[in-house]
Amino acid sequence: MALTVHQFACLDDNYAFLIRDDATGLAATIDTPDADAILAELDRLGWKLALIMNTHWHPDHAGGNAAIQAATGAAIVGPKEVTRIAPLDREVGDGDEVRLGETLFRVIDTGGHTLGHIAYHDAADRIAFVGDTLFALGCGRLFEGTPAQMWGSLQRLAALPDDTTVYCAHEYTAANARFALSVDESPALKARADQVFAARERGEPTVPTTIGLEKATNPFLRAPLLAPGEPHEAFGAVRAAKDVFKG
């Protein structure tokens, strides 16, 4: 069993992810940030799109659903909240399974950025697509959820094996690193931040990351070590600091 992941940049700072089940040749797109770019890449790769797998309803994640479905006939799978902007062929939530050929994904509730946000975890290949919940050195802004809800979501992701490859949907890592350095003096963070800044200077992506790396250096997962109070309160304090950070 093997899953091929093809990542490419689109819009201002999004990443698109086309995935292919190697056993059957069936492909899916994780979210639809840029319909034209995704369709062009599918054509270049020669992949047959079977599924659109949405993580949440925001337009830079589900806004291309209609155009891509019209062009490919792919079925749309996602949380109920996606129906705010586009129809779904199948609604999924925490614990549900989504199959792409022989690749099996488990849906994880990761609400907080939006109330119904989900992630897709392929345990066999140790891959997770996390949308805007967890970023390299960051996490999503709480547009709809509470700190307690988001902390719970992050803990569900942190419980995955440390070697899980994490595909997050934006190239925010340099900005996240600047904030992280303002609240955390960890030597591991400093070393990682230097690597991030160097990679971005070279024009290289900093996505994907891993669960283990985020647990070691991400200030939002390390929040209980950085701020007082119960873990979700510490997380809330770090998140509030990031919301007003100007560095």
Secondary structure, DSSP 8 states (H G I E B T S, - for coil): --EEEEEEEETTTEEEEEEEETTT-EEEEES-S-HHHHHHHHHHHT-EEEEEE-S---HHHHTTHHHHHHHH--EEEE-GGGGGTS--SEE--TT-EEEETTEEEEEEE-TTSSTT-EEEEETTTTEEEEETSEETTEE---SSS-HHHHHHHHHHHHTS-TT-EEEESB--HHHHHHHHHHH---HHHHHHHHHHHHHHHTT-----EEHHHHHHH-TTTSHHHHSSSSHHHHHHHHHHHHHH---
